[in-house]
Each structure stands twice: as C-alpha cells, then as structure tokens.
Amino acid sequence: MKKILLFCVFNFLILSCKQDKPIVKEYKSTMNHVLEVHDEVMPEMSEINNLITKLQEKIDAGENSEKYPEALKNLKGAHAFMMEWMRDFAEKFPNALEEPTFSEEKFERKLNILKSEEKEVIEMKKRVESSIKEAKKLL
C-alpha cells in the first residue's frame, strides 16, 4: 500500500511540475498562430511571382493600362514585405519550432515581441491577399 501511495504522490508531483504557466501557454498559443498565418501565406508567393510576370509582360507589350504598374508595385511590395518579415522573425526567434525553455521573465519579454510579430504577419497576409486580388482583377 505504501508503494502505491508513494507512486501516486510521485506522479502527482511530476505532472504538476510539467504544467505550463499561463505566460507559457500564451506564448505557445501566440507562436502557433504566427506560424499558422505564415504557413497560410507562404504558398501564395508562387502566385505573386506568376502575377508579377504576367503584369510585366503586359507592360512590356505596351498594353495601355495605367493600373498595371500600380498592381505590379503592390505585388512586389507584398513579396518584399514577406521576405523581410521572415528574415526579421528568424533573427528574433531562431528556434521557433523548438520547445521554449525560458525563464518567466524572458517569456514575458519574448511574448511582447511575439505579439508585435503577430500583428505584422496579419498585416503581411492582408497585403499579400489584396495585391493578388487586385492583380487578378486586371488580368
């Protein structure tokens, strides 16, 4: 009986130590959201490249539309924003896919940075989607 009780107490202690604190849960949740948004947008980069090529061909062929250069600029801007965001994110969170093992204070600092990155990745997604939509309307 003592062995069973000791086993139960030991397991309880291990499980209670393993539970994430609220700051850790929020960090993980925010990181997952940031990565999910990135993963949604990343496949659109080939679409942007295709649309850039098509618009550039129309401009080079002398097709008369004042809207082509603006749409081209928006596509290139969205592409550049994505590339810049990925570089910046990789510098700030080089181990984003690994289990974080920070102190509670570092989790708080990193979470503040991560929330800023979350806003940026959402803005990046909007720019990518709107530039693609605009270009498709013209073509």
Secondary structure, 3 states (H helix, E strand, C coil): CHHHHHHHHHHHHHHHHHCCCHHHHHHHHHHHHHHHHHHHHCCHHHHHHHHHHHHHHHHHCCCCCCHHHHHHHHHHHHHHHHHHHHHHHHHHCCCCCCCCCCCHHHHHHHHHHHHHHHHHHHHHHHHHHHHHHHHHHHC
